[in-house]
């Protein structure tokens, strides 16, 4: 394996290990062992762009509410959102 391939392989392993730090287990969620916004911000600032994209995509898949928020953030459509909220109220 040449040096470039070894470096890429090592970087990939490091990315995977660092992104695992942001994954909560069911035990964490049950016990409310959350890190807080300041600590989360610090961790996210230390991640490369690829890992932040991976975290956001995982969040998108994990929660219906997060999916709605991210969809609206990416393509705001206040008319559809208003209709959805009217449906909830009724």
MOPAC internal coordinates of N, CA, C and O (Angstrom, degrees):
PM7 1SCF
backbone

  N    0.0000 0     0.00 0     0.00 0    0    0    0
  C    1.4482 1     0.00 0     0.00 0    1    0    0
  C    1.5309 1   107.94 1     0.00 0    2    1    0
  O    1.2310 1   120.01 1   -48.35 1    3    2    1
  N    1.3133 1   117.59 1   131.65 1    3    2    1
  C    1.4589 1   120.10 1  -179.70 1    5    3    2
  C    1.5347 1   110.93 1   -77.32 1    6    5    3
  O    1.2310 1   120.75 1   -10.11 1    7    6    5
  N    1.3279 1   116.17 1   169.89 1    7    6    5
  C    1.4662 1   121.27 1  -175.94 1    9    7    6
  C    1.5244 1   113.02 1   -61.74 1   10    9    7
  O    1.2310 1   120.42 1   141.30 1   11   10    9
  N    1.3225 1   116.81 1   -38.70 1   11   10    9
  C    1.4634 1   119.93 1  -179.72 1   13   11   10
  C    1.5276 1   110.19 1   -63.69 1   14   13   11
  O    1.2310 1   120.07 1   135.27 1   15   14   13
  N    1.3104 1   117.47 1   -44.73 1   15   14   13
  C    1.4652 1   121.04 1   179.27 1   17   15   14
  C    1.5153 1   111.07 1   -64.09 1   18   17   15
  O    1.2310 1   120.07 1   139.31 1   19   18   17
  N    1.3308 1   117.46 1   -40.69 1   19   18   17
  C    1.4660 1   121.01 1   178.11 1   21   19   18
  C    1.5232 1   110.93 1   -63.07 1   22   21   19
  O    1.2310 1   120.47 1   136.75 1   23   22   21
  N    1.3317 1   116.71 1   -43.25 1   23   22   21
  C    1.4647 1   120.32 1   179.39 1   25   23   22
  C    1.5235 1   111.47 1   -63.39 1   26   25   23
  O    1.2310 1   120.67 1   137.03 1   27   26   25
  N    1.3279 1   116.32 1   -42.97 1   27   26   25
  C    1.4654 1   119.84 1   178.42 1   29   27   26
  C    1.5202 1   111.41 1   -64.47 1   30   29   27
  O    1.2310 1   120.52 1   139.18 1   31   30   29
  N    1.3218 1   116.61 1   -40.82 1   31   30   29
  C    1.4585 1   120.96 1   178.68 1   33   31   30
  C    1.5275 1   110.56 1   -62.96 1   34   33   31
  O    1.2310 1   120.31 1   135.97 1   35   34   33
  N    1.3356 1   117.02 1   -44.03 1   35   34   33
  C    1.4601 1   121.03 1   178.93 1   37   35   34
  C    1.5266 1   111.53 1   -64.89 1   38   37   35
  O    1.2310 1   120.40 1   138.80 1   39   38   37
  N    1.3349 1   116.84 1   -41.20 1   39   38   37
  C    1.4697 1   120.04 1   178.31 1   41   39   38
  C    1.5196 1   110.68 1   -63.35 1   42   41   39
  O    1.2310 1   120.39 1   140.09 1   43   42   41
  N    1.3230 1   116.86 1   -39.91 1   43   42   41
  C    1.4590 1   120.83 1   179.59 1   45   43   42
  C    1.5285 1   110.46 1   -63.05 1   46   45   43
  O    1.2310 1   120.34 1   136.39 1   47   46   45
  N    1.3240 1   116.96 1   -43.61 1   47   46   45
  C    1.4668 1   120.42 1   178.28 1   49   47   46
  C    1.5188 1   110.86 1   -62.71 1   50   49   47
  O    1.2310 1   120.09 1   138.92 1   51   50   49
  N    1.3336 1   117.42 1   -41.08 1   51   50   49
  C    1.4587 1   120.98 1   179.05 1   53   51   50
  C    1.5289 1   111.22 1   -63.94 1   54   53   51
  O    1.2310 1   120.30 1   139.33 1   55   54   53
  N    1.3308 1   117.03 1   -40.67 1   55   54   53
  C    1.4591 1   120.82 1   178.51 1   57   55   54
  C    1.5162 1   110.71 1   -62.26 1   58   57   55
  O    1.2310 1   120.47 1   135.38 1   59   58   57
  N    1.3163 1   116.70 1   -44.62 1   59   58   57
  C    1.4586 1   120.20 1   179.89 1   61   59   58
  C    1.5177 1   111.09 1   -62.41 1   62   61   59
  O    1.2310 1   120.13 1   136.81 1   63   62   61
  N    1.3183 1   117.35 1   -43.19 1   63   62   61
  C    1.4663 1   120.60 1  -179.71 1   65   63   62
  C    1.5178 1   111.36 1   -65.52 1   66   65   63
  O    1.2310 1   119.89 1   139.17 1   67   66   65
  N    1.3170 1   117.82 1   -40.83 1   67   66   65
  C    1.4630 1   120.80 1  -178.55 1   69   67   66
  C    1.5208 1   111.16 1   -70.29 1   70   69   67
  O    1.2310 1   119.59 1   144.75 1   71   70   69
  N    1.3308 1   118.39 1   -35.25 1   71   70   69
  C    1.4602 1   119.72 1  -179.32 1   73   71   70
  C    1.5294 1   110.69 1   -71.58 1   74   73   71
  O    1.2310 1   119.80 1   154.24 1   75   74   73
  N    1.3176 1   117.99 1   -25.76 1   75   74   73
  C    1.4662 1   120.83 1   177.79 1   77   75   74
  C    1.5197 1   111.28 1   -64.90 1   78   77   75
  O    1.2310 1   119.82 1   155.40 1   79   78   77
  N    1.3441 1   117.95 1   -24.60 1   79   78   77
  C    1.4573 1   121.44 1   178.23 1   81   79   78
  C    1.5207 1   111.93 1   -64.89 1   82   81   79
  O    1.2310 1   119.77 1   158.01 1   83   82   81
  N    1.3266 1   118.05 1   -21.99 1   83   82   81
  C    1.4554 1   121.52 1  -176.69 1   85   83   82
  C    1.5199 1   113.20 1   -96.85 1   86   85   83
  O    1.2310 1   119.82 1  -176.90 1   87   86   85
  N    1.3091 1   117.94 1     3.10 1   87   86   85
  C    1.4508 1   121.54 1  -179.24 1   89   87   86
  C    1.5284 1   109.25 1   -95.48 1   90   89   87
  O    1.2310 1   120.68 1   -52.50 1   91   90   89
  N    1.3216 1   116.31 1   127.50 1   91   90   89
  C    1.4528 1   121.33 1   178.18 1   93   91   90
  C    1.5180 1   110.34 1   -91.06 1   94   93   91
  O    1.2310 1   120.97 1   -35.13 1   95   94   93
  N    1.3073 1   115.75 1   144.87 1   95   94   93
  C    1.4591 1   120.23 1   172.77 1   97   95   94
  C    1.5204 1   108.17 1   -91.16 1   98   97   95
  O    1.2310 1   120.56 1   -12.76 1   99   98   97
  N    1.3274 1   116.53 1   167.24 1   99   98   97
  C    1.4639 1   120.12 1   176.09 1  101   99   98
  C    1.5205 1   110.59 1   -59.92 1  102  101   99
  O    1.2310 1   120.32 1   144.40 1  103  102  101
  N    1.3239 1   116.99 1   -35.60 1  103  102  101
  C    1.4642 1   121.10 1   179.00 1  105  103  102
  C    1.5290 1   110.49 1   -61.99 1  106  105  103
  O    1.2310 1   120.26 1   137.13 1  107  106  105
  N    1.3440 1   117.11 1   -42.87 1  107  106  105
  C    1.4631 1   120.69 1   178.16 1  109  107  106
  C    1.5234 1   110.86 1   -61.36 1  110  109  107
  O    1.2310 1   120.78 1   136.04 1  111  110  109
  N    1.3236 1   116.12 1   -43.96 1  111  110  109
  C    1.4525 1   120.10 1  -178.69 1  113  111  110
  C    1.5232 1   111.18 1   -66.07 1  114  113  111
  O    1.2310 1   120.21 1   141.13 1  115  114  113
  N    1.3260 1   117.21 1   -38.87 1  115  114  113
  C    1.4540 1   121.57 1  -179.10 1  117  115  114
  C    1.5244 1   111.13 1   -68.57 1  118  117  115
  O    1.2310 1   120.31 1   140.64 1  119  118  117
  N    1.3309 1   117.01 1   -39.36 1  119  118  117
  C    1.4599 1   121.41 1  -177.07 1  121  119  118
  C    1.5269 1   113.11 1   -89.47 1  122  121  119
  O    1.2310 1   120.03 1  -178.28 1  123  122  121
  N    1.3176 1   117.55 1     1.72 1  123  122  121
  C    1.4660 1   122.40 1  -178.38 1  125  123  122
  C    1.5211 1   112.54 1    55.91 1  126  125  123
  O    1.2310 1   120.41 1  -137.91 1  127  126  125
  N    1.3230 1   116.83 1    42.09 1  127  126  125
  C    1.4605 1   121.59 1   177.48 1  129  127  126
  C    1.5240 1   109.82 1   -87.78 1  130  129  127
  O    1.2310 1   120.56 1  -115.28 1  131  130  129
  N    1.3267 1   116.53 1    64.72 1  131  130  129
  C    1.4515 1   120.74 1  -178.96 1  133  131  130
  C    1.5177 1   109.99 1   -89.14 1  134  133  131
  O    1.2310 1   120.86 1   -25.84 1  135  134  133
  N    1.3144 1   115.95 1   154.16 1  135  134  133
  C    1.4574 1   120.24 1  -175.34 1  137  135  134
  C    1.5229 1   113.39 1   -86.64 1  138  137  135
  O    1.2310 1   118.66 1   161.27 1  139  138  137
  N    1.2914 1   120.15 1   -18.73 1  139  138  137
  C    1.4559 1   122.27 1  -177.93 1  141  139  138
  C    1.5155 1   111.00 1    90.35 1  142  141  139
  O    1.2310 1   121.30 1   -20.18 1  143  142  141
  N    1.3198 1   115.11 1   159.82 1  143  142  141
  C    1.4612 1   120.60 1  -174.59 1  145  143  142
  C    1.5265 1   112.77 1   -66.67 1  146  145  143
  O    1.2310 1   120.19 1   140.39 1  147  146  145
  N    1.3269 1   117.25 1   -39.61 1  147  146  145
  C    1.4720 1   119.42 1  -177.43 1  149  147  146
  C    1.5246 1   111.05 1   -64.77 1  150  149  147
  O    1.2310 1   120.61 1   135.19 1  151  150  149
  N    1.3282 1   116.44 1   -44.81 1  151  150  149
  C    1.4627 1   120.02 1   179.92 1  153  151  150
  C    1.5277 1   110.84 1   -68.35 1  154  153  151
  O    1.2310 1   120.26 1   140.38 1  155  154  153
  N    1.3353 1   117.11 1   -39.62 1  155  154  153
  C    1.4588 1   120.80 1   177.10 1  157  155  154
  C    1.5225 1   110.60 1   -61.72 1  158  157  155
  O    1.2310 1   120.42 1   135.83 1  159  158  157
  N    1.3242 1   116.81 1   -44.17 1  159  158  157
  C    1.4640 1   120.96 1   179.01 1  161  159  158
  C    1.5296 1   110.87 1   -59.38 1  162  161  159
  O    1.2310 1   120.82 1   136.43 1  163  162  161
  N    1.3225 1   116.05 1   -43.57 1  163  162  161
  C    1.4658 1   120.69 1  -179.88 1  165  163  162
  C    1.5298 1   110.53 1   -62.95 1  166  165  163
  O    1.2310 1   120.35 1   137.35 1  167  166  165
  N    1.3286 1   116.93 1   -42.65 1  167  166  165
  C    1.4705 1   120.43 1   178.94 1  169  167  166
  C    1.5233 1   111.09 1   -64.79 1  170  169  167
  O    1.2310 1   120.46 1   135.71 1  171  170  169
  N    1.3385 1   116.73 1   -44.29 1  171  170  169
  C    1.4603 1   120.26 1  -179.19 1  173  171  170
  C    1.5272 1   111.55 1   -65.51 1  174  173  171
  O    1.2310 1   120.28 1   142.55 1  175  174  173
  N    1.3180 1   117.07 1   -37.45 1  175  174  173
  C    1.4672 1   120.08 1   178.43 1  177  175  174
  C    1.5232 1   111.79 1   -64.31 1  178  177  175
  O    1.2310 1   120.40 1   154.40 1  179  178  177
  N    1.3401 1   116.85 1   -25.60 1  179  178  177
  C    1.4564 1   120.65 1   179.83 1  181  179  178
  C    1.5221 1   114.13 1   -86.36 1  182  181  179
  O    1.2310 1   120.56 1   171.97 1  183  182  181
  N    1.3214 1   116.54 1    -8.03 1  183  182  181
  C    1.4634 1   120.28 1  -178.38 1  185  183  182
  C    1.5186 1   111.45 1   -88.45 1  186  185  183
  O    1.2310 1   120.42 1   -33.05 1  187  186  185
  N    1.3220 1   116.79 1   146.95 1  187  186  185
  C    1.4661 1   119.34 1   172.59 1  189  187  186
  C    1.5316 1   110.08 1   -71.59 1  190  189  187
  O    1.2310 1   121.07 1   -18.87 1  191  190  189
  N    1.3071 1   115.57 1   161.13 1  191  190  189
  C    1.4636 1   122.66 1  -177.22 1  193  191  190
  C    1.5284 1   112.27 1   -52.54 1  194  193  191
  O    1.2310 1   120.11 1   138.16 1  195  194  193
  N    1.3250 1   117.39 1   -41.84 1  195  194  193
  C    1.4735 1   120.77 1  -177.67 1  197  195  194
  C    1.5253 1   111.20 1   -59.54 1  198  197  195
  O    1.2310 1   120.34 1   140.59 1  199  198  197
  N    1.3330 1   116.95 1   -39.41 1  199  198  197
  C    1.4607 1   119.74 1  -178.93 1  201  199  198
  C    1.5199 1   112.04 1   -73.02 1  202  201  199
  O    1.2310 1   120.42 1   145.57 1  203  202  201
  N    1.3265 1   116.80 1   -34.43 1  203  202  201
  C    1.4612 1   119.46 1   177.39 1  205  203  202
  C    1.5259 1   109.36 1   -65.08 1  206  205  203
  O    1.2310 1   120.41 1   139.03 1  207  206  205
  N    1.3245 1   116.83 1   -40.97 1  207  206  205
  C    1.4665 1   120.60 1   176.42 1  209  207  206
  C    1.5280 1   109.59 1   -61.29 1  210  209  207
  O    1.2310 1   120.06 1   137.34 1  211  210  209
  N    1.3165 1   117.49 1   -42.66 1  211  210  209
  C    1.4741 1   121.69 1   178.92 1  213  211  210
  C    1.5329 1   110.87 1   -61.86 1  214  213  211
  O    1.2310 1   119.97 1   138.21 1  215  214  213
  N    1.3248 1   117.66 1   -41.79 1  215  214  213
  C    1.4697 1   121.55 1   179.30 1  217  215  214
  C    1.5240 1   110.31 1   -63.88 1  218  217  215
  O    1.2310 1   120.20 1   135.17 1  219  218  217
  N    1.3317 1   117.23 1   -44.83 1  219  218  217
  C    1.4613 1   120.95 1  -179.54 1  221  219  218
  C    1.5293 1   110.49 1   -64.69 1  222  221  219
  O    1.2310 1   120.07 1   138.85 1  223  222  221
  N    1.3173 1   117.47 1   -41.15 1  223  222  221
  C    1.4623 1   120.31 1   179.12 1  225  223  222
  C    1.5269 1   111.42 1   -66.11 1  226  225  223
  O    1.2310 1   120.22 1   143.01 1  227  226  225
  N    1.3215 1   117.19 1   -36.99 1  227  226  225
  C    1.4657 1   121.39 1   176.48 1  229  227  226
  C    1.5220 1   109.81 1   -65.09 1  230  229  227
  O    1.2310 1   120.52 1   137.25 1  231  230  229
  N    1.3153 1   116.61 1   -42.75 1  231  230  229
  C    1.4642 1   121.17 1   176.98 1  233  231  230
  C    1.5232 1   110.39 1   -61.43 1  234  233  231
  O    1.2310 1   120.35 1   137.34 1  235  234  233
  N    1.3191 1   116.94 1   -42.66 1  235  234  233
  C    1.4611 1   122.58 1   179.18 1  237  235  234
  C    1.5330 1   110.67 1   -57.34 1  238  237  235
  O    1.2310 1   120.82 1   136.40 1  239  238  237
  N    1.3219 1   116.04 1   -43.60 1  239  238  237
  C    1.4664 1   120.71 1  -179.09 1  241  239  238
  C    1.5230 1   112.80 1   -75.10 1  242  241  239
  O    1.2310 1   120.06 1   154.52 1  243  242  241
  N    1.3272 1   117.50 1   -25.48 1  243  242  241
  C    1.4607 1   121.25 1  -170.89 1  245  243  242
  C    1.5247 1   114.09 1   -84.31 1  246  245  243
  O    1.2310 1   119.74 1   156.45 1  247  246  245
  N    1.3154 1   118.11 1   -23.55 1  247  246  245
  C    1.4563 1   119.16 1  -171.24 1  249  247  246
  C    1.5258 1   111.85 1  -141.43 1  250  249  247
  O    1.2310 1   121.13 1   -49.53 1  251  250  249
  N    1.3198 1   115.44 1   130.47 1  251  250  249
  C    1.4578 1   120.65 1   177.95 1  253  251  250
  C    1.5330 1   110.51 1   -63.51 1  254  253  251
  O    1.2310 1   120.48 1   139.93 1  255  254  253
  N    1.3327 1   116.69 1   -40.07 1  255  254  253
  C    1.4584 1   121.15 1   179.97 1  257  255  254
  C    1.5292 1   110.94 1   -65.65 1  258  257  255
  O    1.2310 1   120.66 1   138.27 1  259  258  257
  N    1.3271 1   116.34 1   -41.73 1  259  258  257
  C    1.4652 1   120.23 1   178.40 1  261  259  258
  C    1.5272 1   110.13 1   -64.52 1  262  261  259
  O    1.2310 1   120.52 1   140.97 1  263  262  261
  N    1.3235 1   116.61 1   -39.03 1  263  262  261
  C    1.4639 1   121.37 1   179.11 1  265  263  262
  C    1.5322 1   110.42 1   -61.18 1  266  265  263
  O    1.2310 1   120.27 1   134.75 1  267  266  265
  N    1.3296 1   117.09 1   -45.25 1  267  266  265
  C    1.4721 1   120.76 1   178.71 1  269  267  266
  C    1.5248 1   110.19 1   -62.06 1  270  269  267
  O    1.2310 1   120.26 1   135.90 1  271  270  269
  N    1.3338 1   117.11 1   -44.10 1  271  270  269
  C    1.4575 1   121.32 1  -179.53 1  273  271  270
  C    1.5310 1   110.93 1   -62.60 1  274  273  271
  O    1.2310 1   120.53 1   131.75 1  275  274  273
  N    1.3263 1   116.59 1   -48.25 1  275  274  273
  C    1.4614 1   120.36 1  -178.16 1  277  275  274
  C    1.5236 1   112.07 1   -67.30 1  278  277  275
  O    1.2310 1   120.24 1   142.60 1  279  278  277
  N    1.3340 1   117.15 1   -37.40 1  279  278  277
  C    1.4655 1   120.19 1   175.65 1  281  279  278
  C    1.5282 1   110.52 1   -61.33 1  282  281  279
  O    1.2310 1   120.73 1   135.16 1  283  282  281
  N    1.3413 1   116.21 1   -44.84 1  283  282  281
  C    1.4623 1   119.91 1   179.89 1  285  283  282
  C    1.5250 1   110.82 1   -67.41 1  286  285  283
  O    1.2310 1   120.41 1   142.97 1  287  286  285
  N    1.3263 1   116.83 1   -37.03 1  287  286  285
  C    1.4656 1   120.84 1   178.31 1  289  287  286
  C    1.5314 1   110.72 1   -63.30 1  290  289  287
  O    1.2310 1   120.67 1   137.40 1  291  290  289
  N    1.3261 1   116.32 1   -42.60 1  291  290  289
  C    1.4646 1   120.95 1  -177.63 1  293  291  290
  C    1.5226 1   112.01 1   -72.89 1  294  293  291
  O    1.2310 1   120.49 1   139.62 1  295  294  293
  N    1.3300 1   116.68 1   -40.38 1  295  294  293
  C    1.4680 1   121.48 1  -178.51 1  297  295  294
  C    1.5316 1   109.05 1  -139.56 1  298  297  295
  O    1.2310 1   120.50 1   -96.08 1  299  298  297
  N    1.3288 1   116.65 1    83.92 1  299  298  297
  C    1.4706 1   119.16 1  -178.36 1  301  299  298
  C    1.5274 1   111.88 1   -61.42 1  302  301  299
  O    1.2310 1   121.07 1   -51.55 1  303  302  301
  N    1.3053 1   115.56 1   128.45 1  303  302  301
  C    1.4593 1   121.50 1   176.28 1  305  303  302
  C    1.5305 1   106.19 1  -138.90 1  306  305  303
  O    1.2310 1   121.09 1   -90.58 1  307  306  305
  N    1.3143 1   115.51 1    89.42 1  307  306  305
  C    1.4549 1   120.10 1  -173.70 1  309  307  306
  C    1.5320 1   112.29 1   -65.96 1  310  309  307
  O    1.2310 1   119.91 1   150.53 1  311  310  309
  N    1.3190 1   117.78 1   -29.47 1  311  310  309
  C    1.4654 1   120.03 1   179.74 1  313  311  310
  C    1.5314 1   110.47 1   -65.12 1  314  313  311
  O    1.2310 1   119.78 1   131.96 1  315  314  313
  N    1.3377 1   118.02 1   -48.04 1  315  314  313
  C    1.4663 1   121.09 1   178.14 1  317  315  314
  C    1.5222 1   111.35 1   -63.62 1  318  317  315
  O    1.2310 1   120.55 1   139.65 1  319  318  317
  N    1.3183 1   116.54 1   -40.35 1  319  318  317
  C    1.4651 1   120.44 1  -179.96 1  321  319  318
  C    1.5210 1   110.39 1   -65.40 1  322  321  319
  O    1.2310 1   120.30 1   139.36 1  323  322  321
  N    1.3160 1   117.03 1   -40.64 1  323  322  321
  C    1.4654 1   121.70 1   177.77 1  325  323  322
  C    1.5300 1   110.62 1   -62.03 1  326  325  323
  O    1.2310 1   120.43 1   135.85 1  327  326  325
  N    1.3189 1   116.78 1   -44.15 1  327  326  325
  C    1.4662 1   120.44 1   178.53 1  329  327  326
  C    1.5250 1   111.29 1   -63.68 1  330  329  327
  O    1.2310 1   120.61 1   139.92 1  331  330  329
  N    1.3137 1   116.43 1   -40.08 1  331  330  329
  C    1.4749 1   120.35 1   177.38 1  333  331  330
  C    1.5250 1   110.97 1   -61.84 1  334  333  331
  O    1.2310 1   120.31 1   135.99 1  335  334  333
  N    1.3170 1   117.02 1   -44.01 1  335  334  333
  C    1.4616 1   120.47 1  -179.46 1  337  335  334
  C    1.5166 1   111.89 1   -69.26 1  338  337  335
  O    1.2310 1   119.85 1   144.56 1  339  338  337
  N    1.3279 1   117.88 1   -35.44 1  339  338  337
  C    1.4692 1   120.72 1   175.03 1  341  339  338
  C    1.5243 1   110.61 1   -61.55 1  342  341  339
  O    1.2310 1   120.94 1   139.49 1  343  342  341
  N    1.3341 1   115.81 1   -40.51 1  343  342  341
  C    1.4586 1   120.92 1   179.23 1  345  343  342
  C    1.5290 1   110.29 1   -62.81 1  346  345  343
  O    1.2310 1   119.94 1   140.77 1  347  346  345
  N    1.3174 1   117.72 1   -39.23 1  347  346  345
  C    1.4695 1   121.46 1   179.08 1  349  347  346
  C    1.5136 1   110.53 1   -66.36 1  350  349  347
  O    1.2310 1   120.18 1   138.61 1  351  350  349
  N    1.3190 1   117.26 1   -41.39 1  351  350  349
  C    1.4676 1   121.50 1  -177.25 1  353  351  350
  C    1.5181 1   111.42 1   -66.77 1  354  353  351
  O    1.2310 1   120.14 1   142.69 1  355  354  353
  N    1.3012 1   117.34 1   -37.31 1  355  354  353
  C    1.4611 1   120.80 1  -176.90 1  357  355  354
  C    1.4664 1   113.16 1   -75.92 1  358  357  355
  O    1.2310 1   120.10 1   180.00 1  359  358  357

